[in-house]
């Protein structure tokens, strides 16, 4: 298993300590965070693909419709 060094400012270290208590240690908290970030990145890529397909099939995507879908499916970060 690899070891990675991460430099944190005091606020980030405090947040990590709080999350560590909930998630069984600092390493577990960081692993969970990494998985969540990867999942979010995949969701954004899937949305971009969906919009590209939609635009290809139906013409330009209406920005209001995109915003409504983003709100509906909680896609905004």
ROMI-490359 format. One record per atom (N, C-alpha, C, O): residue number from 1; residue in three letters; atom name; y, x, z. Coordinates in nm, 4 decimals. Example, Ala and Ser with C-alpha at 12.3 -4.5 7.8 and 13.67 -1.06 7.14 Angstrom:
# ROMI-490359
num->1 | residu->ALA | atome->N | y->-0.5690 | x->1.3190 | z->0.7800
num->1 | residu->ALA | atome->CA | y->-0.4500 | x->1.2300 | z->0.7800
num->1 | residu->ALA | atome->C | y->-0.3300 | x->1.3200 | z->0.7800
num->1 | residu->ALA | atome->O | y->-0.3319 | x->1.4236 | z->0.8465
num->2 | residu->SER | atome->N | y->-0.2250 | x->1.2850 | z->0.7080
num->2 | residu->SER | atome->CA | y->-0.1060 | x->1.3670 | z->0.7140
num->2 | residu->SER | atome->C | y->0.0030 | x->1.2900 | z->0.7870
num->2 | residu->SER | atome->O | y->0.1138 | x->1.3409 | z->0.8039
//
This chain:
# ROMI-490359
num->1 | residu->UNK | atome->N | y->-0.1175 | x->0.0852 | z->0.0000
num->1 | residu->UNK | atome->CA | y->0.0000 | x->0.0000 | z->0.0000
num->1 | residu->UNK | atome->C | y->0.1234 | x->0.0894 | z->0.0000
num->1 | residu->UNK | atome->O | y->0.1293 | x->0.1870 | z->0.0748
num->2 | residu->UNK | atome->N | y->0.2198 | x->0.0574 | z->-0.0817
num->2 | residu->UNK | atome->CA | y->0.3415 | x->0.1371 | z->-0.0958
num->2 | residu->UNK | atome->C | y->0.4370 | x->0.1139 | z->0.0211
num->2 | residu->UNK | atome->O | y->0.4364 | x->0.0089 | z->0.0853
num->3 | residu->UNK | atome->N | y->0.5176 | x->0.2145 | z->0.0455
num->3 | residu->UNK | atome->CA | y->0.6243 | x->0.2053 | z->0.1448
num->3 | residu->UNK | atome->C | y->0.7563 | x->0.2209 | z->0.0721
num->3 | residu->UNK | atome->O | y->0.7725 | x->0.3108 | z->-0.0105
num->4 | residu->UNK | atome->N | y->0.8507 | x->0.1332 | z->0.1031
num->4 | residu->UNK | atome->CA | y->0.9817 | x->0.1354 | z->0.0411
num->4 | residu->UNK | atome->C | y->1.0878 | x->0.1380 | z->0.1499
num->4 | residu->UNK | atome->O | y->1.0776 | x->0.0665 | z->0.2496
num->5 | residu->UNK | atome->N | y->1.1888 | x->0.2201 | z->0.1304
num->5 | residu->UNK | atome->CA | y->1.3000 | x->0.2264 | z->0.2245
num->5 | residu->UNK | atome->C | y->1.4110 | x->0.1343 | z->0.1760
num->5 | residu->UNK | atome->O | y->1.4477 | x->0.1362 | z->0.0585
num->6 | residu->UNK | atome->N | y->1.4642 | x->0.0535 | z->0.2677
num->6 | residu->UNK | atome->CA | y->1.5726 | x->-0.0381 | z->0.2351
num->6 | residu->UNK | atome->C | y->1.6855 | x->-0.0141 | z->0.3341
num->6 | residu->UNK | atome->O | y->1.6634 | x->-0.0146 | z->0.4552
num->7 | residu->UNK | atome->N | y->1.8048 | x->0.0068 | z->0.2837
num->7 | residu->UNK | atome->CA | y->1.9210 | x->0.0247 | z->0.3707
num->7 | residu->UNK | atome->C | y->1.9894 | x->-0.1111 | z->0.3876
num->7 | residu->UNK | atome->O | y->2.0227 | x->-0.1775 | z->0.2895
num->8 | residu->UNK | atome->N | y->2.0095 | x->-0.1503 | z->0.5105
num->8 | residu->UNK | atome->CA | y->2.0690 | x->-0.2798 | z->0.5414
num->8 | residu->UNK | atome->C | y->2.1963 | x->-0.2603 | z->0.6213
num->8 | residu->UNK | atome->O | y->2.2065 | x->-0.1699 | z->0.7042
num->9 | residu->UNK | atome->N | y->2.2936 | x->-0.3471 | z->0.5948
num->9 | residu->UNK | atome->CA | y->2.4115 | x->-0.3440 | z->0.6805
num->9 | residu->UNK | atome->C | y->2.3752 | x->-0.4177 | z->0.8096
num->9 | residu->UNK | atome->O | y->2.2697 | x->-0.4808 | z->0.8157
num->10 | residu->UNK | atome->N | y->2.4589 | x->-0.4115 | z->0.9118
num->10 | residu->UNK | atome->CA | y->2.4244 | x->-0.4731 | z->1.0413
num->10 | residu->UNK | atome->C | y->2.3934 | x->-0.6227 | z->1.0325
num->10 | residu->UNK | atome->O | y->2.3026 | x->-0.6709 | z->1.1003
num->11 | residu->UNK | atome->N | y->2.4675 | x->-0.6959 | z->0.9503
num->11 | residu->UNK | atome->CA | y->2.4414 | x->-0.8401 | z->0.9370
num->11 | residu->UNK | atome->C | y->2.3054 | x->-0.8659 | z->0.8727
num->11 | residu->UNK | atome->O | y->2.2320 | x->-0.9549 | z->0.9156
num->12 | residu->UNK | atome->N | y->2.2721 | x->-0.7884 | z->0.7701
num->12 | residu->UNK | atome->CA | y->2.1424 | x->-0.8040 | z->0.7050
num->12 | residu->UNK | atome->C | y->2.0286 | x->-0.7670 | z->0.8004
num->12 | residu->UNK | atome->O | y->1.9242 | x->-0.8321 | z->0.8015
num->13 | residu->UNK | atome->N | y->2.0493 | x->-0.6632 | z->0.8792
num->13 | residu->UNK | atome->CA | y->1.9468 | x->-0.6238 | z->0.9754
num->13 | residu->UNK | atome->C | y->1.9265 | x->-0.7321 | z->1.0807
num->13 | residu->UNK | atome->O | y->1.8135 | x->-0.7590 | z->1.1214
num->14 | residu->UNK | atome->N | y->2.0342 | x->-0.7936 | z->1.1243
num->14 | residu->UNK | atome->CA | y->2.0244 | x->-0.9037 | z->1.2209
num->14 | residu->UNK | atome->C | y->1.9470 | x->-1.0212 | z->1.1596
num->14 | residu->UNK | atome->O | y->1.8603 | x->-1.0801 | z->1.2241
num->15 | residu->UNK | atome->N | y->1.9797 | x->-1.0539 | z->1.0349
num->15 | residu->UNK | atome->CA | y->1.9092 | x->-1.1620 | z->0.9658
num->15 | residu->UNK | atome->C | y->1.7613 | x->-1.1294 | z->0.9527
num->15 | residu->UNK | atome->O | y->1.6762 | x->-1.2150 | z->0.9768
num->16 | residu->UNK | atome->N | y->1.7303 | x->-1.0058 | z->0.9144
num->16 | residu->UNK | atome->CA | y->1.5904 | x->-0.9656 | z->0.9019
num->16 | residu->UNK | atome->C | y->1.5179 | x->-0.9769 | z->1.0351
num->16 | residu->UNK | atome->O | y->1.4036 | x->-1.0223 | z->1.0396
num->17 | residu->UNK | atome->N | y->1.5824 | x->-0.9364 | z->1.1429
num->17 | residu->UNK | atome->CA | y->1.5201 | x->-0.9472 | z->1.2748
num->17 | residu->UNK | atome->C | y->1.4910 | x->-1.0931 | z->1.3111
num->17 | residu->UNK | atome->O | y->1.3862 | x->-1.1239 | z->1.3679
num->18 | residu->UNK | atome->N | y->1.5841 | x->-1.1819 | z->1.2779
num->18 | residu->UNK | atome->CA | y->1.5616 | x->-1.3250 | z->1.3040
num->18 | residu->UNK | atome->C | y->1.4441 | x->-1.3776 | z->1.2220
num->18 | residu->UNK | atome->O | y->1.3588 | x->-1.4500 | z->1.2732
num->19 | residu->UNK | atome->N | y->1.4408 | x->-1.3405 | z->1.0945
num->19 | residu->UNK | atome->CA | y->1.3316 | x->-1.3851 | z->1.0077
num->19 | residu->UNK | atome->C | y->1.1985 | x->-1.3234 | z->1.0497
num->19 | residu->UNK | atome->O | y->1.0935 | x->-1.3863 | z->1.0375
num->20 | residu->UNK | atome->N | y->1.2038 | x->-1.2011 | z->1.0988
num->20 | residu->UNK | atome->CA | y->1.0816 | x->-1.1332 | z->1.1436
num->20 | residu->UNK | atome->C | y->1.0159 | x->-1.2090 | z->1.2575
num->20 | residu->UNK | atome->O | y->0.8932 | x->-1.2180 | z->1.2638
num->21 | residu->UNK | atome->N | y->1.0961 | x->-1.2631 | z->1.3470
num->21 | residu->UNK | atome->CA | y->1.0406 | x->-1.3415 | z->1.4585
num->21 | residu->UNK | atome->C | y->0.9667 | x->-1.4648 | z->1.4081
num->21 | residu->UNK | atome->O | y->0.8641 | x->-1.5038 | z->1.4639
num->22 | residu->UNK | atome->N | y->1.0186 | x->-1.5249 | z->1.3041
num->22 | residu->UNK | atome->CA | y->0.9594 | x->-1.6471 | z->1.2492
num->22 | residu->UNK | atome->C | y->0.8360 | x->-1.6162 | z->1.1644
num->22 | residu->UNK | atome->O | y->0.7384 | x->-1.6912 | z->1.1657
num->23 | residu->UNK | atome->N | y->0.8414 | x->-1.5053 | z->1.0910
num->23 | residu->UNK | atome->CA | y->0.7385 | x->-1.4777 | z->0.9897
num->23 | residu->UNK | atome->C | y->0.6418 | x->-1.3656 | z->1.0258
num->23 | residu->UNK | atome->O | y->0.5708 | x->-1.3148 | z->0.9391
num->24 | residu->UNK | atome->N | y->0.6386 | x->-1.3272 | z->1.1514
num->24 | residu->UNK | atome->CA | y->0.5369 | x->-1.2313 | z->1.1938
num->24 | residu->UNK | atome->C | y->0.5664 | x->-1.0865 | z->1.1628
num->24 | residu->UNK | atome->O | y->0.4743 | x->-1.0087 | z->1.1375
num->25 | residu->UNK | atome->N | y->0.6907 | x->-1.0493 | z->1.1644
num->25 | residu->UNK | atome->CA | y->0.7278 | x->-0.9095 | z->1.1448
num->25 | residu->UNK | atome->C | y->0.8198 | x->-0.8894 | z->1.0271
num->25 | residu->UNK | atome->O | y->0.8322 | x->-0.9747 | z->0.9393
num->26 | residu->UNK | atome->N | y->0.8841 | x->-0.7738 | z->1.0276
num->26 | residu->UNK | atome->CA | y->0.9810 | x->-0.7419 | z->0.9224
num->26 | residu->UNK | atome->C | y->0.9143 | x->-0.7337 | z->0.7850
num->26 | residu->UNK | atome->O | y->0.9668 | x->-0.7863 | z->0.6869
num->27 | residu->UNK | atome->N | y->0.7995 | x->-0.6680 | z->0.7785
num->27 | residu->UNK | atome->CA | y->0.7324 | x->-0.6535 | z->0.6491
num->27 | residu->UNK | atome->C | y->0.6948 | x->-0.7891 | z->0.5912
num->27 | residu->UNK | atome->O | y->0.7139 | x->-0.8134 | z->0.4721
num->28 | residu->UNK | atome->N | y->0.6416 | x->-0.8773 | z->0.6749
num->28 | residu->UNK | atome->CA | y->0.6048 | x->-1.0112 | z->0.6264
num->28 | residu->UNK | atome->C | y->0.7272 | x->-1.0873 | z->0.5789
num->28 | residu->UNK | atome->O | y->0.7228 | x->-1.1543 | z->0.4758
num->29 | residu->UNK | atome->N | y->0.8367 | x->-1.0773 | z->0.6538
num->29 | residu->UNK | atome->CA | y->0.9598 | x->-1.1465 | z->0.6143
num->29 | residu->UNK | atome->C | y->1.0081 | x->-1.0953 | z->0.4791
num->29 | residu->UNK | atome->O | y->1.0494 | x->-1.1740 | z->0.3940
num->30 | residu->UNK | atome->N | y->1.0032 | x->-0.9637 | z->0.4590
num->30 | residu->UNK | atome->CA | y->1.0459 | x->-0.9065 | z->0.3314
num->30 | residu->UNK | atome->C | y->0.9521 | x->-0.9457 | z->0.2177
num->30 | residu->UNK | atome->O | y->0.9975 | x->-0.9730 | z->0.1066
num->31 | residu->UNK | atome->N | y->0.8225 | x->-0.9487 | z->0.2444
num->31 | residu->UNK | atome->CA | y->0.7270 | x->-0.9906 | z->0.1408
num->31 | residu->UNK | atome->C | y->0.7514 | x->-1.1352 | z->0.0987
num->31 | residu->UNK | atome->O | y->0.7499 | x->-1.1677 | z->-0.0200
num->32 | residu->UNK | atome->N | y->0.7737 | x->-1.2212 | z->0.1979
num->32 | residu->UNK | atome->CA | y->0.8002 | x->-1.3621 | z->0.1684
num->32 | residu->UNK | atome->C | y->0.9289 | x->-1.3747 | z->0.0878
num->32 | residu->UNK | atome->O | y->0.9339 | x->-1.4498 | z->-0.0096
num->33 | residu->UNK | atome->N | y->1.0322 | x->-1.3023 | z->0.1272
num->33 | residu->UNK | atome->CA | y->1.1580 | x->-1.3042 | z->0.0531
num->33 | residu->UNK | atome->C | y->1.1405 | x->-1.2579 | z->-0.0900
num->33 | residu->UNK | atome->O | y->1.1988 | x->-1.3154 | z->-0.1820
num->34 | residu->UNK | atome->N | y->1.0610 | x->-1.1549 | z->-0.1089
num->34 | residu->UNK | atome->CA | y->1.0347 | x->-1.1037 | z->-0.2430
num->34 | residu->UNK | atome->C | y->0.9625 | x->-1.2082 | z->-0.3279
num->34 | residu->UNK | atome->O | y->0.9960 | x->-1.2284 | z->-0.4447
num->35 | residu->UNK | atome->N | y->0.8637 | x->-1.2740 | z->-0.2687
num->35 | residu->UNK | atome->CA | y->0.7913 | x->-1.3790 | z->-0.3432
num->35 | residu->UNK | atome->C | y->0.8843 | x->-1.4950 | z->-0.3783
num->35 | residu->UNK | atome->O | y->0.8769 | x->-1.5493 | z->-0.4886
num->36 | residu->UNK | atome->N | y->0.9719 | x->-1.5332 | z->-0.2849
num->36 | residu->UNK | atome->CA | y->1.0656 | x->-1.6422 | z->-0.3127
num->36 | residu->UNK | atome->C | y->1.1629 | x->-1.6047 | z->-0.4239
num->36 | residu->UNK | atome->O | y->1.1933 | x->-1.6870 | z->-0.5102
num->37 | residu->UNK | atome->N | y->1.2114 | x->-1.4817 | z->-0.4221
num->37 | residu->UNK | atome->CA | y->1.3026 | x->-1.4366 | z->-0.5267
num->37 | residu->UNK | atome->C | y->1.2321 | x->-1.4328 | z->-0.6621
num->37 | residu->UNK | atome->O | y->1.2910 | x->-1.4705 | z->-0.7634
num->38 | residu->UNK | atome->N | y->1.1083 | x->-1.3881 | z->-0.6648
num->38 | residu->UNK | atome->CA | y->1.0312 | x->-1.3854 | z->-0.7892
num->38 | residu->UNK | atome->C | y->1.0109 | x->-1.5277 | z->-0.8415
num->38 | residu->UNK | atome->O | y->1.0237 | x->-1.5517 | z->-0.9616
num->39 | residu->UNK | atome->N | y->0.9795 | x->-1.6214 | z->-0.7534
num->39 | residu->UNK | atome->CA | y->0.9597 | x->-1.7605 | z->-0.7945
num->39 | residu->UNK | atome->C | y->1.0893 | x->-1.8199 | z->-0.8490
num->39 | residu->UNK | atome->O | y->1.0872 | x->-1.8926 | z->-0.9483
num->40 | residu->UNK | atome->N | y->1.2013 | x->-1.7898 | z->-0.7852
num->40 | residu->UNK | atome->CA | y->1.3304 | x->-1.8392 | z->-0.8332
num->40 | residu->UNK | atome->C | y->1.3610 | x->-1.7826 | z->-0.9718
num->40 | residu->UNK | atome->O | y->1.4090 | x->-1.8545 | z->-1.0596
num->41 | residu->UNK | atome->N | y->1.3336 | x->-1.6554 | z->-0.9908
num->41 | residu->UNK | atome->CA | y->1.3561 | x->-1.5924 | z->-1.1207
num->41 | residu->UNK | atome->C | y->1.2700 | x->-1.6587 | z->-1.2275
num->41 | residu->UNK | atome->O | y->1.3168 | x->-1.6808 | z->-1.3392
num->42 | residu->UNK | atome->N | y->1.1457 | x->-1.6905 | z->-1.1952
num->42 | residu->UNK | atome->CA | y->1.0567 | x->-1.7578 | z->-1.2897
num->42 | residu->UNK | atome->C | y->1.1072 | x->-1.8980 | z->-1.3222
num->42 | residu->UNK | atome->O | y->1.0999 | x->-1.9414 | z->-1.4371
num->43 | residu->UNK | atome->N | y->1.1585 | x->-1.9692 | z->-1.2213
num->43 | residu->UNK | atome->CA | y->1.2134 | x->-2.1035 | z->-1.2455
num->43 | residu->UNK | atome->C | y->1.3332 | x->-2.0969 | z->-1.3396
num->43 | residu->UNK | atome->O | y->1.3466 | x->-2.1794 | z->-1.4300
num->44 | residu->UNK | atome->N | y->1.4198 | x->-1.9985 | z->-1.3179
num->44 | residu->UNK | atome->CA | y->1.5368 | x->-1.9848 | z->-1.4051
num->44 | residu->UNK | atome->C | y->1.4948 | x->-1.9509 | z->-1.5474
num->44 | residu->UNK | atome->O | y->1.5533 | x->-2.0024 | z->-1.6427
num->45 | residu->UNK | atome->N | y->1.3951 | x->-1.8659 | z->-1.5634
num->45 | residu->UNK | atome->CA | y->1.3450 | x->-1.8320 | z->-1.6966
num->45 | residu->UNK | atome->C | y->1.2837 | x->-1.9543 | z->-1.7632
num->45 | residu->UNK | atome->O | y->1.3035 | x->-1.9764 | z->-1.8827
num->46 | residu->UNK | atome->N | y->1.2097 | x->-2.0336 | z->-1.6870
num->46 | residu->UNK | atome->CA | y->1.1489 | x->-2.1555 | z->-1.7417
num->46 | residu->UNK | atome->C | y->1.2567 | x->-2.2541 | z->-1.7849
num->46 | residu->UNK | atome->O | y->1.2427 | x->-2.3195 | z->-1.8882
num->47 | residu->UNK | atome->N | y->1.3628 | x->-2.2653 | z->-1.7080
num->47 | residu->UNK | atome->CA | y->1.4725 | x->-2.3546 | z->-1.7451
num->47 | residu->UNK | atome->C | y->1.5393 | x->-2.3059 | z->-1.8733
num->47 | residu->UNK | atome->O | y->1.5705 | x->-2.3855 | z->-1.9619
num->48 | residu->UNK | atome->N | y->1.5610 | x->-2.1756 | z->-1.8828
num->48 | residu->UNK | atome->CA | y->1.6218 | x->-2.1212 | z->-2.0047
num->48 | residu->UNK | atome->C | y->1.5334 | x->-2.1498 | z->-2.1262
num->48 | residu->UNK | atome->O | y->1.5836 | x->-2.1853 | z->-2.2328
num->49 | residu->UNK | atome->N | y->1.4025 | x->-2.1345 | z->-2.1102
num->49 | residu->UNK | atome->CA | y->1.3096 | x->-2.1660 | z->-2.2197
num->49 | residu->UNK | atome->C | y->1.3153 | x->-2.3137 | z->-2.2558
num->49 | residu->UNK | atome->O | y->1.3178 | x->-2.3491 | z->-2.3737
num->50 | residu->UNK | atome->N | y->1.3173 | x->-2.3996 | z->-2.1552
num->50 | residu->UNK | atome->CA | y->1.3257 | x->-2.5437 | z->-2.1787
num->50 | residu->UNK | atome->C | y->1.4515 | x->-2.5785 | z->-2.2560
num->50 | residu->UNK | atome->O | y->1.4473 | x->-2.6543 | z->-2.3529
num->51 | residu->UNK | atome->N | y->1.5633 | x->-2.5226 | z->-2.2124
num->51 | residu->UNK | atome->CA | y->1.6895 | x->-2.5532 | z->-2.2795
num->51 | residu->UNK | atome->C | y->1.6915 | x->-2.4994 | z->-2.4229
num->51 | residu->UNK | atome->O | y->1.7455 | x->-2.5637 | z->-2.5128
num->52 | residu->UNK | atome->N | y->1.6330 | x->-2.3823 | z->-2.4436
num->52 | residu->UNK | atome->CA | y->1.6268 | x->-2.3272 | z->-2.5796
num->52 | residu->UNK | atome->C | y->1.5416 | x->-2.4169 | z->-2.6693
num->52 | residu->UNK | atome->O | y->1.5798 | x->-2.4444 | z->-2.7830
num->53 | residu->UNK | atome->N | y->1.4272 | x->-2.4627 | z->-2.6196
num->53 | residu->UNK | atome->CA | y->1.3416 | x->-2.5537 | z->-2.6972
num->53 | residu->UNK | atome->C | y->1.4136 | x->-2.6848 | z->-2.7252
num->53 | residu->UNK | atome->O | y->1.4090 | x->-2.7371 | z->-2.8366
num->54 | residu->UNK | atome->N | y->1.4795 | x->-2.7369 | z->-2.6236
num->54 | residu->UNK | atome->CA | y->1.5513 | x->-2.8629 | z->-2.6362
num->54 | residu->UNK | atome->C | y->1.6595 | x->-2.8500 | z->-2.7433
num->54 | residu->UNK | atome->O | y->1.6730 | x->-2.9358 | z->-2.8305
num->55 | residu->UNK | atome->N | y->1.7362 | x->-2.7412 | z->-2.7351
num->55 | residu->UNK | atome->CA | y->1.8431 | x->-2.7203 | z->-2.8310
num->55 | residu->UNK | atome->C | y->1.7874 | x->-2.7045 | z->-2.9727
num->55 | residu->UNK | atome->O | y->1.8478 | x->-2.7520 | z->-3.0689
num->56 | residu->UNK | atome->N | y->1.6747 | x->-2.6394 | z->-2.9853
num->56 | residu->UNK | atome->CA | y->1.6117 | x->-2.6210 | z->-3.1167
num->56 | residu->UNK | atome->C | y->1.5678 | x->-2.7558 | z->-3.1757
num->56 | residu->UNK | atome->O | y->1.5805 | x->-2.7786 | z->-3.2960
num->57 | residu->UNK | atome->N | y->1.5167 | x->-2.8435 | z->-3.0909
num->57 | residu->UNK | atome->CA | y->1.4646 | x->-2.9725 | z->-3.1374
num->57 | residu->UNK | atome->C | y->1.5717 | x->-3.0800 | z->-3.1490
num->57 | residu->UNK | atome->O | y->1.5656 | x->-3.1636 | z->-3.2392
num->58 | residu->UNK | atome->N | y->1.6691 | x->-3.0792 | z->-3.0594
num->58 | residu->UNK | atome->CA | y->1.7629 | x->-3.1919 | z->-3.0535
num->58 | residu->UNK | atome->C | y->1.9084 | x->-3.1524 | z->-3.0764
num->58 | residu->UNK | atome->O | y->1.9972 | x->-3.2371 | z->-3.0667
num->59 | residu->UNK | atome->N | y->1.9339 | x->-3.0272 | z->-3.1062
num->59 | residu->UNK | atome->CA | y->2.0719 | x->-2.9839 | z->-3.1245
num->59 | residu->UNK | atome->C | y->2.1295 | x->-2.9301 | z->-2.9942
num->59 | residu->UNK | atome->O | y->2.0593 | x->-2.9191 | z->-2.8938
num->60 | residu->UNK | atome->N | y->2.2577 | x->-2.8970 | z->-2.9972
num->60 | residu->UNK | atome->CA | y->2.3212 | x->-2.8366 | z->-2.8796
num->60 | residu->UNK | atome->C | y->2.3032 | x->-2.9206 | z->-2.7526
num->60 | residu->UNK | atome->O | y->2.3073 | x->-3.0436 | z->-2.7557
num->61 | residu->UNK | atome->N | y->2.2838 | x->-2.8515 | z->-2.6438
num->61 | residu->UNK | atome->CA | y->2.2627 | x->-2.9168 | z->-2.5147
num->61 | residu->UNK | atome->C | y->2.3975 | x->-2.9539 | z->-2.4548
num->61 | residu->UNK | atome->O | y->2.4892 | x->-2.8719 | z->-2.4499
num->62 | residu->UNK | atome->N | y->2.4085 | x->-3.0772 | z->-2.4098
num->62 | residu->UNK | atome->CA | y->2.5288 | x->-3.1263 | z->-2.3445
num->62 | residu->UNK | atome->C | y->2.5378 | x->-3.0662 | z->-2.2039
num->62 | residu->UNK | atome->O | y->2.4459 | x->-3.0817 | z->-2.1235
num->63 | residu->UNK | atome->N | y->2.6474 | x->-2.9983 | z->-2.1751
num->63 | residu->UNK | atome->CA | y->2.6623 | x->-2.9295 | z->-2.0468
num->63 | residu->UNK | atome->C | y->2.6545 | x->-3.0258 | z->-1.9279
num->63 | residu->UNK | atome->O | y->2.6025 | x->-2.9886 | z->-1.8227
num->64 | residu->UNK | atome->N | y->2.7047 | x->-3.1478 | z->-1.9424
num->64 | residu->UNK | atome->CA | y->2.6964 | x->-3.2455 | z->-1.8326
num->64 | residu->UNK | atome->C | y->2.5515 | x->-3.2825 | z->-1.8032
num->64 | residu->UNK | atome->O | y->2.5140 | x->-3.3007 | z->-1.6874
num->65 | residu->UNK | atome->N | y->2.4706 | x->-3.2935 | z->-1.9076
num->65 | residu->UNK | atome->CA | y->2.3288 | x->-3.3234 | z->-1.8908
num->65 | residu->UNK | atome->C | y->2.2581 | x->-3.2086 | z->-1.8203
num->65 | residu->UNK | atome->O | y->2.1752 | x->-3.2302 | z->-1.7320
num->66 | residu->UNK | atome->N | y->2.2916 | x->-3.0868 | z->-1.8600
num->66 | residu->UNK | atome->CA | y->2.2329 | x->-2.9699 | z->-1.7941
num->66 | residu->UNK | atome->C | y->2.2708 | x->-2.9680 | z->-1.6466
num->66 | residu->UNK | atome->O | y->2.1855 | x->-2.9425 | z->-1.5615
num->67 | residu->UNK | atome->N | y->2.3952 | x->-2.9943 | z->-1.6154
num->67 | residu->UNK | atome->CA | y->2.4400 | x->-2.9958 | z->-1.4757
num->67 | residu->UNK | atome->C | y->2.3682 | x->-3.1045 | z->-1.3967
num->67 | residu->UNK | atome->O | y->2.3298 | x->-3.0828 | z->-1.2818
num->68 | residu->UNK | atome->N | y->2.3500 | x->-3.2212 | z->-1.4577
num->68 | residu->UNK | atome->CA | y->2.2792 | x->-3.3300 | z->-1.3899
num->68 | residu->UNK | atome->C | y->2.1335 | x->-3.2924 | z->-1.3636
num->68 | residu->UNK | atome->O | y->2.0808 | x->-3.3195 | z->-1.2557
num->69 | residu->UNK | atome->N | y->2.0686 | x->-3.2304 | z->-1.4617
num->69 | residu->UNK | atome->CA | y->1.9291 | x->-3.1873 | z->-1.4426
num->69 | residu->UNK | atome->C | y->1.9203 | x->-3.0783 | z->-1.3363
num->69 | residu->UNK | atome->O | y->1.8282 | x->-3.0774 | z->-1.2546
num->70 | residu->UNK | atome->N | y->2.0152 | x->-2.9880 | z->-1.3380
num->70 | residu->UNK | atome->CA | y->2.0171 | x->-2.8798 | z->-1.2408
num->70 | residu->UNK | atome->C | y->2.0304 | x->-2.9357 | z->-1.0992
num->70 | residu->UNK | atome->O | y->1.9621 | x->-2.8906 | z->-1.0072
num->71 | residu->UNK | atome->N | y->2.1176 | x->-3.0331 | z->-1.0827
num->71 | residu->UNK | atome->CA | y->2.1330 | x->-3.0978 | z->-0.9517
num->71 | residu->UNK | atome->C | y->2.0063 | x->-3.1729 | z->-0.9132
num->71 | residu->UNK | atome->O | y->1.9593 | x->-3.1631 | z->-0.7998
num->72 | residu->UNK | atome->N | y->1.9518 | x->-3.2475 | z->-1.0076
num->72 | residu->UNK | atome->CA | y->1.8331 | x->-3.3290 | z->-0.9808
num->72 | residu->UNK | atome->C | y->1.7143 | x->-3.2449 | z->-0.9358
num->72 | residu->UNK | atome->O | y->1.6413 | x->-3.2831 | z->-0.8444
num->73 | residu->UNK | atome->N | y->1.6956 | x->-3.1303 | z->-1.0006
num->73 | residu->UNK | atome->CA | y->1.5803 | x->-3.0467 | z->-0.9707
num->73 | residu->UNK | atome->C | y->1.6143 | x->-2.9269 | z->-0.8821
num->73 | residu->UNK | atome->O | y->1.5339 | x->-2.8349 | z->-0.8668
num->74 | residu->UNK | atome->N | y->1.7342 | x->-2.9294 | z->-0.8240
num->74 | residu->UNK | atome->CA | y->1.7795 | x->-2.8249 | z->-0.7305
num->74 | residu->UNK | atome->C | y->1.7624 | x->-2.6849 | z->-0.7896
num->74 | residu->UNK | atome->O | y->1.7036 | x->-2.5971 | z->-0.7264
num->75 | residu->UNK | atome->N | y->1.8134 | x->-2.6646 | z->-0.9097
num->75 | residu->UNK | atome->CA | y->1.7982 | x->-2.5384 | z->-0.9795
num->75 | residu->UNK | atome->C | y->1.9127 | x->-2.4415 | z->-0.9532
num->75 | residu->UNK | atome->O | y->1.9021 | x->-2.3232 | z->-0.9857
num->76 | residu->UNK | atome->N | y->2.0212 | x->-2.4898 | z->-0.8953
num->76 | residu->UNK | atome->CA | y->2.1322 | x->-2.4009 | z->-0.8642
num->76 | residu->UNK | atome->C | y->2.1003 | x->-2.3171 | z->-0.7435
num->76 | residu->UNK | atome->O | y->2.0363 | x->-2.3628 | z->-0.6488
num->77 | residu->UNK | atome->N | y->2.1458 | x->-2.1935 | z->-0.7479
num->77 | residu->UNK | atome->CA | y->2.1221 | x->-2.1023 | z->-0.6347
num->77 | residu->UNK | atome->C | y->2.2281 | x->-2.1210 | z->-0.5305
num->77 | residu->UNK | atome->O | y->2.2260 | x->-2.0536 | z->-0.4275
//
